[in-house]
Amino acid sequence: MQKTIPGCFFQQMYSSLTGISTERDHMKDLRRYLVLKYIQYLVLSSPNAVSTFLGLLGSLYTIIILQSAKVSSKSTVVLISNLAKADILVSVSVVSEMVVWTFDVSISSTAFTSALLQNLLTANAHISCLLLSCVAFEAYVITFFPTESRHLRTVKNARLTSRIVWILVVAECALFQTDDLLKASSTSAPTRSPCVLLVHFCSTAAALLRSLSYFLGILLRIVNVYIYYKIFFSMSNRSTLKTK
């Protein structure tokens, strides 16, 4: 039989333990990132420069982490990946404003550009809130229905859910952008032209959608608080029963 060199044996054992430790650290970092995003989008009433900057740094670090082969591909990881990618919209908006302000770039259509940058921030906030709610719902079913929900908690379903979220929010912001564009171009249009009717329709639809988004945001905050309240007390009760 071939003899095992003690040095190689301990080196292999150390490497395997280091790999496990690194993976656990990655998962801890992902949990910290989720906490940061919950504070940014579901706790704070409005974004500020500090939370936006920390969120961008966290998303950049998360994207780097997810490139590692040591992070297993799970449904939650897919949702977190899309959550981090949503901050690309914030990066585009912030960089564009910095370029315009720093180099004093003249823009032909100021109203259109400012509306576009604002809609990018809106899309980021809505995508983030919906994905964070999906993560919370998954945590709920894992805690209370681990076996029954196993066939639903797949990577395929997570990718499908993420695509649906992106499509819905992009369509929403496209309507907002169209409304802003038509409002800016309807000032010189005749009073009874078809353009005015189109502006009125888009304005009404955009106003209804903004109201729906506002109330949906409040509802998502309440649902997320309830979900984590239930999870927290469920875990507390389990730990109490184990100690008895």
Secondary structure, DSSP 8 states (H G I E B T S, - for coil): -----HHHHHHHHHHHHHHHHHHHHHHHHHHHHHHHHHIIIIISSS--HHHHHHHHHHHHHHHHHHTSTTS---HHHHHHHHHHHTHHHHHHHHHHHHHHHHHT---S-HHHHHHHHHHHHHHHHHHHHHHHHHHHHHHHHHHH-TTTTTTTS-HHHHHHHHHHHHHHHHHHHHHHHHHHHHHHHSTTS-TTSHHHHHHHHHHHHHHHHHHHHHHHHHHHHHHHHHHHHHHHHHHHHHHHHHH-
